[in-house]
Amino acid sequence: MNIKYGLNHITHLVEEKKVKLVIIANDVDPIELVVWLPQLCRKQQVPFCFVKNKARLGTLVGLKTATALAITEVRKEDAAELDLYVKNYIAAYNDNLEIRKTWGGGIVGIKARHKIEKK
């Protein structure tokens, strides 16, 4: 199994669609470091998932912590298991419309309503 880490490196691999699965830690601080990564994965149709702790990701790559990992290759005997995980993660994260929030909804505040009424 080839595991790549580092946000810049993962971003480059996702853009080139060389990644089979992206794993993101849920306790990254500041969150702005990885908040854009799920949308990039959806756009490039790369499966992604979240794990509970960035220390767990760090143990996989021999570091104290890691914010995200990318799996690029697996052995042939593990390919079927990875495909099962990928199918589940696509259903749970990539295609799940409940996760995607729409903000706003066309409701304006009281000050904006007064300005619109004056016009």
C-alpha positions in Angstrom: 0.0 0.0 0.0 1.3 3.5 -0.9 0.3 6.2 1.5 1.0 9.8 0.7 0.7 12.7 3.2 1.0 16.4 3.2 -1.8 18.7 2.0 0.1 20.1 -1.0 1.1 16.7 -2.2 -2.4 15.3 -1.7 -3.9 18.2 -3.5 -1.7 17.7 -6.5 -2.5 14.0 -6.6 -6.3 14.6 -6.3 -6.1 17.1 -9.1 -4.4 14.5 -11.3 -6.9 11.8 -10.1 -4.0 9.5 -9.0 -5.7 8.8 -5.6 -7.9 5.9 -4.7 -9.0 7.3 -1.3 -8.4 10.4 0.7 -8.6 10.2 4.5 -9.1 13.5 6.4 -8.8 14.0 10.2 -11.8 15.6 11.9 -9.8 17.5 14.6 -7.6 19.7 12.4 -7.0 23.1 13.9 -7.4 25.6 12.2 -10.1 23.9 10.1 -9.4 26.1 7.1 -6.4 23.9 6.3 -8.7 21.1 5.1 -12.2 22.6 4.7 -11.8 22.8 0.9 -10.5 19.3 0.4 -13.9 17.5 0.5 -15.2 19.8 -2.3 -12.1 19.2 -4.4 -12.6 15.4 -4.0 -16.2 15.7 -5.0 -15.3 17.7 -8.1 -12.6 15.3 -9.1 -14.8 12.3 -8.2 -12.3 11.0 -5.7 -13.7 9.1 -2.6 -12.9 10.6 0.8 -13.7 10.0 4.4 -13.1 11.4 7.9 -11.4 9.7 10.8 -11.6 10.5 14.4 -8.1 11.7 15.3 -5.2 13.1 13.4 -2.8 11.2 15.7 -4.2 8.0 14.2 -3.3 9.2 10.8 0.2 10.2 12.1 0.9 6.6 13.3 0.3 5.3 9.7 3.1 7.6 8.3 5.4 7.6 11.3 4.7 11.1 12.4 3.1 12.5 15.6 0.1 13.8 13.6 -1.1 14.1 10.1 -4.1 16.1 8.8 -4.8 14.0 5.7 -3.6 10.9 3.9 -4.1 9.7 0.4 -4.0 6.0 -0.7 -2.6 5.7 -4.2 -1.9 2.0 -4.6 -2.8 -1.2 -2.9 -1.7 -4.8 -3.3 -3.8 -7.0 -5.5 -5.0 -9.1 -2.6 -6.3 -6.0 -0.8 -7.9 -4.4 -3.8 -11.3 -6.0 -3.2 -11.4 -4.8 0.4 -10.4 -1.3 -0.7 -13.2 -1.3 -3.4 -15.7 -2.2 -0.7 -14.6 0.7 1.5 -14.6 3.1 -1.5 -18.1 2.1 -2.4 -19.3 2.8 1.2 -17.4 6.1 1.5 -18.8 7.3 -1.9 -22.3 6.6 -0.6 -21.7 8.1 2.8 -19.7 11.2 1.9 -19.4 12.0 -1.9 -23.0 11.4 -2.8 -24.7 12.3 0.5 -26.8 15.4 -0.1 -27.6 15.9 3.6 -24.0 16.8 4.4 -23.9 19.6 1.8 -25.6 22.6 3.5 -27.0 25.4 1.5 -26.6 28.7 3.2 -29.0 31.7 3.0 -32.1 30.6 1.2 -33.0 34.1 0.0 -34.1 35.5 3.4 -32.7 38.9 4.0 -32.4 40.8 7.2 -34.6 43.7 8.5 -32.3 46.4 7.3 -32.1 45.0 3.8 -35.9 44.7 3.6 -36.3 48.3 4.6 -33.8 49.4 1.9 -35.6 47.3 -0.7 -39.0 48.8 0.3 -37.6 52.3 0.0 -36.7 51.6 -3.7 
